[in-house]
């Protein structure tokens, strides 16, 4: 397993505010062998003097960073994604969650099948529940409870280090592995399937009332953990179509 495979791990910064964090993130990515940086609706600019000063040898990463308007654009081709958050309360944040050490093997388990991503929120308040819910799982970095908010670039450094450690531990295993695993459906295709499935489940009354978002989140977590193939995604589209057809056959009471 060549270290070039780590370039398939994308770092996504959502609405970053401070230019220094852009530069520091680019530098630490270069330290650990990652090169794909995507900025979602950033307030800070990669051309800012502070960003360039702190990037040091990470300037190639900073200069090649892509800017997109929305999180879905950053993740559309990814097969597996992990959000990061200092908060763990709430239904959405109690899904597939763990420390960087616990979660990086999941990321590596998908990385030979397509791009994967680590998603970090803006400095003032982090990712929203909706943004976390769009990822397959969540990383929580264990820190002192009295001061749980890490600097953005420091959080990136911790996650990149743990990814590199997990990769190093699996080098021999992956080198001796036979065939790669099956193809995983892209994030964009999975999103379309989840929306279709939501429509079908609502139509037959499985999703209703105040708990429908909770149930749908659990469904997303269940399916997402399996890294569904394109054929499996098509099968779930078929299930959604059948549910909608069954609902349309109901006779009015």
Buried (B, 14 or more C-beta within 10 A) or exposed (E): BEEEBBBBBBBBBBBBBBBBBBBBBBBBBBBBBBBBBBBBBBEBBBEBEBBBEBBBEBBEBBEEBEBBEEBEBBBBBBBBBBBBBBBEEEBBBEBBBBEBBBBBBBBBBBBBBBBBBBBBBBBEEBBBBEBBBBBBBBBBBEBEEEEBEBEBBBBBBBBBBBBBBBBEEBEEEBEEEEEEEEEBBBBBBBBEBBEBBBBBBBBBEBBEEEEBBEBBBBBBBEBBBEBBBBEBBBEBBEBBEEBBEEBEEEEEE
